[in-house]
């Protein structure tokens, strides 16, 4: 993952959706994207960022529903 500060605007949209309880497919529909592209994007960007924040870089996210729990545990 490249070194940068903060989330991109697209990552913020996805994160807001996930924290609101929306599935990746629901977020994709709202952003006029395909479900496959949303899943790919989340796996390659936001999930990696969350794992880094939660200090569990080698653990799989497993499910989008785990994002809130991981962020809450990380503080």
N, C-alpha and C positions, 0 to 999 in steps of 0.2 A: 504494500500500500504506500502510495506516495506521501511524503510529509507535507502537511498543510494545516492550517488553523481553521477550525470550525467546519460546519456542514455547508454544502452547496444549497441553493434554493430548492432544487429538486429533492435532495435528501431530506430537507426540512419538511417538504410536502409529504413525502413517504412516512417520515417519523410521526408527524401529526396524525396521519391516517392510522398508523399502527397503534399509537397511544390512545386514539379514539375508539379502538376496537374494530377497525375495518380490516378486512383480509386484504392480502396483496391483489387479489382479483377485483375486489371492490374499489381499491385505490386506482388500479389500472383503468377501470371503467370511468372513474371520475376525471382521470387525466387523459382520457381518449387514447390509451395504449392497450396493447395486447397483454393478456395475463402472463404469457411466457416472457415477454420483455420485462415486465415488472418483477417477476420472480428472479430473473437473471440479474437485473439491476440491484435488487435488494441483496442477493447473495454476494455480489462482487463489491458492493460499496457499504451500505448502511450496516449490514450484519457484521462486517469486519470491524467497522468503527465501534459498534456496541461491544463486541468481544474485547477490543482493546481497552475501552473504558472500564469494563467489568474485570479486567485483568485475567481473562480466560482465553487467550488467543488460540489455543489448540483444541478447545472444546467446540463441538458443533452447536449451532443455535438450536437446531432440532425443529423448531416450529416458530412461526411469527408471533404466536401468543406468548412466547418466552421472553420477548424483548422487554416488556414492562417489568417483569420479575428481575431480569438481569440488571436493568438500570436502577431499580429500587435497591437491590442488594449492594450495588456499587456506590450508592449515595448520590 
